Amino acid sequence: MKTPGGSALGIVRTEFRGRPLWALVGEGALGSMRAEGITTGDLEALPLDAHRVETLVDHVMRELEAYGADLASTPGGAGWLYAQHVPARRLVTQLVRKLLALSTWEPFAKAPGPLGLAPYEGFVGLRSSSSREYRAYTVTWSGVAYVLGAAAPYNPLRSAQLRGLPPVSLATTTPSPPPSGLPESDVVALSWSSRHVGTLLPVLDELARAGRTSLVIDLATDPTERCPAPEAKGVSLYSPPAALLNVSGNVDHLRLPDDGHVVQVEEHSVQLARLIRLVSVVLETSGGCTQPSWRSVIRTETWLDGVLSTVRPHTVLVSNDTSPLGAVGVHAAGRHGINTVHVQHGAWTAESVAWPALHSRDIVVMGKRDVPLAKAWARHPHAEVHVLGQPRFDALAGLDREAQRRYLENLLAPGTGKRPAHVAVWACQPFGPDRLSAQADLLLDGLWRAEGDWGLVIAPHPAQSIDVFASLLRRDGKPLVAVADPRVGARDLLAGADAVVSTYSTCGIEAALLDVPVLEIGSPGEHTLGLAEHGLARRCNSADDVADAASELLKPHHPATQAAKDGVCRWRGDSAAQVAQLVLRRASHAMRHTPVRDEAHGTDSGVPRGEGVPAR
């Protein structure tokens, strides 16, 4: 969701009894002060070592778990820091980044001292985001001062910005029968995203062809992310009560008194009781399916228990088992003795995941490069990893390139007849506005300088608001720019493009599989999917890089090798069937038409066919 910018503050050095004291002041006051100071915006823009950030976040989370993991649990025994680890970790990451920025700033590094807070500023606020529903929480600078020990008799936990937000608007659906009225099914699939739907439904369709029944539990609270009515006979759709994920309220067990326990982040001593109080703000606030409150998590677990007891599946199928709903769903399945299968729905890198953990028994990954990560992240004692590709990609070979090209050209020149000779599709991610703007400038400036006549079609992410792209359409027409209907999606555009531009989008992988040239954009040091490392993309750190790459594409294109593609994603058009066979093999069934091919064609997987790679 988009939010206005935060308060304009600065940090300035003062003294107390001859010792340095750093105060938060209004940004406008900095110019009239002789003491060393910096705006918080400039401080947050300082470059940080990403590995150092992640290492310190891991350290804080371990200390947080040792200190307070047993403070609250669901009736089924799922601890609060297990179920809500992802939102807690994201908030901790924001805190760590600000503490490291403070340590990096030379004046503070030379004279470290206590940080004062701004009177009446709340401790937890929101960052700007281009996502429609997801709330990007952050720790304000007064919140930083608070966890470092500043007295705060008049500061609220929530910022005014956060207190003024309306409740998340939940999708309305036709009332569903109570769980007790559901028929028994072989498989239950959990979904709250269009990407989950695209990944899991093909598997359920394959199971239906084998005569097996499935039930999709649609937990999405954004109407655009809901699962459409399944077409296959034997696949049913069921939604929870609308109010299940819209429950807010205090988590009293997490409102602790100060007790002196701290965790060190560089030279900073963070008070753990106060940090948990800040995390409790997120857990007490209803944020829909992506960030359910603690009370919503408890209600969801109880409701899922009723569903699983009635439906009695042999498998729970997921595409996310670390976010709150997935973590609780897999935990509930384990208590019911039900096998869990996680099908990777998006690309993984060590730097991109919110929580490097996987809780399911069977982990289906796209390509060979995902195996080491999956094995390192697996938490199930008997976890196995299977390289079976991506079911969502099975349909790629059937894409109509000519129809997609016509759509792109008509989108760029409606009614004018002026069509660019070459078209690039930018597969966007719901990054913050500043990051999106920087990527847009890099991309548009590069295409403008490139040889040939280029146009750009922006394909918003399914969870993204298109309002953030309005400014791009007000350029002088060089190059031509258009924004595709979000309901179309990059997949329905990329086959007709001369190039696909991506940072983290899996559409970059899809384009590479179809031999469409890929440009991975971002500033130096900015993480991407790493396709360039496999020879599947051209890395572009600047507008000049984009111009050179786009100009180079006017020459004959040499497709990547099959081995390079297999490293990123096994693609044979049968991934859904292979996952379905895995599901049934675990249930002591067998599909007659095909064995599991847990390998990449033309290479030795190193494991027997029909078996996974043990994670332990």
Secondary structure as GFF3:
##gff-version 3
##sequence-region A 1 616
A	DSSP	beta_strand	9	16	.	.	.	ID=ss1
A	DSSP	beta_strand	19	26	.	.	.	ID=ss2
A	DSSP	three_ten_helix	27	32	.	.	.	ID=ss3
A	DSSP	beta_strand	37	39	.	.	.	ID=ss4
A	DSSP	alpha_helix	40	44	.	.	.	ID=ss5
A	DSSP	alpha_helix	50	68	.	.	.	ID=ss6
A	DSSP	alpha_helix	80	83	.	.	.	ID=ss7
A	DSSP	alpha_helix	85	104	.	.	.	ID=ss8
A	DSSP	alpha_helix	106	110	.	.	.	ID=ss9
A	DSSP	beta_strand	124	126	.	.	.	ID=ss10
A	DSSP	beta_strand	137	139	.	.	.	ID=ss11
A	DSSP	alpha_helix	141	147	.	.	.	ID=ss12
A	DSSP	alpha_helix	160	163	.	.	.	ID=ss13
A	DSSP	three_ten_helix	179	181	.	.	.	ID=ss14
A	DSSP	beta_strand	187	191	.	.	.	ID=ss15
A	DSSP	alpha_helix	194	209	.	.	.	ID=ss16
A	DSSP	beta_strand	214	218	.	.	.	ID=ss17
A	DSSP	three_ten_helix	223	225	.	.	.	ID=ss18
A	DSSP	beta_strand	235	238	.	.	.	ID=ss19
A	DSSP	three_ten_helix	242	245	.	.	.	ID=ss20
A	DSSP	three_ten_helix	252	254	.	.	.	ID=ss21
A	DSSP	beta_strand	262	265	.	.	.	ID=ss22
A	DSSP	beta_strand	268	271	.	.	.	ID=ss23
A	DSSP	alpha_helix	272	283	.	.	.	ID=ss24
A	DSSP	alpha_helix	294	311	.	.	.	ID=ss25
A	DSSP	beta_strand	315	318	.	.	.	ID=ss26
A	DSSP	alpha_helix	324	335	.	.	.	ID=ss27
A	DSSP	beta_strand	339	343	.	.	.	ID=ss28
A	DSSP	beta_strand	362	365	.	.	.	ID=ss29
A	DSSP	alpha_helix	370	377	.	.	.	ID=ss30
A	DSSP	beta_strand	384	387	.	.	.	ID=ss31
A	DSSP	three_ten_helix	391	398	.	.	.	ID=ss32
A	DSSP	alpha_helix	401	412	.	.	.	ID=ss33
A	DSSP	beta_strand	422	427	.	.	.	ID=ss34
A	DSSP	alpha_helix	433	449	.	.	.	ID=ss35
A	DSSP	beta_strand	454	459	.	.	.	ID=ss36
A	DSSP	three_ten_helix	466	474	.	.	.	ID=ss37
A	DSSP	beta_strand	480	483	.	.	.	ID=ss38
A	DSSP	alpha_helix	491	494	.	.	.	ID=ss39
A	DSSP	beta_strand	499	502	.	.	.	ID=ss40
A	DSSP	alpha_helix	507	513	.	.	.	ID=ss41
A	DSSP	beta_strand	518	521	.	.	.	ID=ss42
A	DSSP	three_ten_helix	531	534	.	.	.	ID=ss43
A	DSSP	beta_strand	538	540	.	.	.	ID=ss44
A	DSSP	alpha_helix	543	552	.	.	.	ID=ss45
A	DSSP	alpha_helix	562	568	.	.	.	ID=ss46
A	DSSP	alpha_helix	575	586	.	.	.	ID=ss47
A	DSSP	beta_strand	613	614	.	.	.	ID=ss48
###
